[in-house]
Amino acid sequence: MRAEMPNPESRLLPGEKTKVKVLLDVLEGAMTVPVVAVRDEDGAKYVFVVSADGIVEKRNVSVGAPVGKRIVVKSGLAPGEMVATDKFDLLFDGEKVSPLGAEDKNNSKKSAQPSEDKK
């Protein structure tokens, strides 16, 4: 990319290069999730959504560009839905778990664990 910009103090000399961040698009009300929450299976992206009653649902999502350690979710999630961010090998569609919030996770080495109800 090539650009012209004011250089009144001559900080850049002709031919010098600099790094520039360019805002190409603005997504009003965009949702993001941690990059680690998005899984990939044969090119299809999905997340594990945990309902208020602790039931896990594997949900296909459409994602956009990463923004730091988060990624934009274009479709497949509703505002306020909780997604799993670790222990993916223990999660299955329809599984009942006891999720931990961010505060709990910081105070414990455990994460969303299968519920003891299932025997």
N, C-alpha and C positions, 0 to 999 in steps of 0.2 A: 504494500500500500504506500502511496506517496501523498504527502500533504504539505501545505504551506501554512506557516504560522508567524505571527509577529515575533520579532526577536530584537526589541529595542536596546537591550543591554549587551547585545552580541555575545550571548553565552554559548550559542551554537555557531560554529564556523561553517561555511559552505561545504557540503559533502558529509558532514557529521551525521550520525544517526542517534536516535533516541527511542525509548519505548513509550508507546502511547496506548491507552485503553480507550476504545471507541464504543459508545453505547449504540447498539444496532437495533434493539427492539425493547419495548416496555410491555410487560405483561401485567395488566391490571388484576389485582387480587390473586396473583399466582401462589400456588401452594408449593412448598418444598419439603423434602424429607431428607434425613441423612443418607448420603450415598451408599453406606453399608446396608441400608434397609432394602435397597432394590436388588433383586436377584435376577439372574438371567438363565433361561432354560431354552436352548435351541433358538436363540435370538429373540425370544419373547421375554419381556420384562414383567416382573410381578413383585408384589409385597405381601407380607402376612399382616392382615388387618385383625386386630383384637377388639371384639365388641365389648360393650359395657358389662355384659354378663360373663366375659372371659372366653368366648368361643372364637377360635382361630379360623380365619377364612383366607385362602390363597386367592389374591385378586390381581388380575392383569391390569397393568397401567401403561400409559404412554408417557414417556419422559422427554424432557428437553435438555438443555445444557446444564452442566454442573456449575454451581456458584459456591466456590470454596469447598467445604466438606458436605454441602447439601446439593440436591439435584431438584430441578423443577419437575413437578408432576402435572402434565397437561390434561390428563383424564384418567378416570378409574378410582379416584378418591373423592370423598366429600369433606368439607371443612370440619375439623374436630375429631376425625377418625384417628384412632391410635394404631401405629404400625410397630411391629417388632423390629428391634435393631441388633439382636444377637440370639444365640442358641438356636439357630435355624435348623440344625439337625434334630432337634426335639419337637419341632412344630409340624403339624399335619392339619390339613383341611378338616374342620369339625372338632379338633382337639379342644379340650377345656383346659385353660391355664389360669394361673393367678399372676396377673401382670404386676410389675413394680413400676412406679412412676420414677421420674428423674431423681427426686429427692431420696427415694428408697434405694435406688440403684447406687447412688453415691455412698450410702451407708452400709451396703451389703455387697458381697461378692456374688450373690445369686441374681438371676434375672427371671424373666417369665419362665415359670416351671410348670410341667404338667400337674394338673390338679390331683389330689388324692381321691377325689370322688370316683374316678375311673378304676374299677377293679374287676 
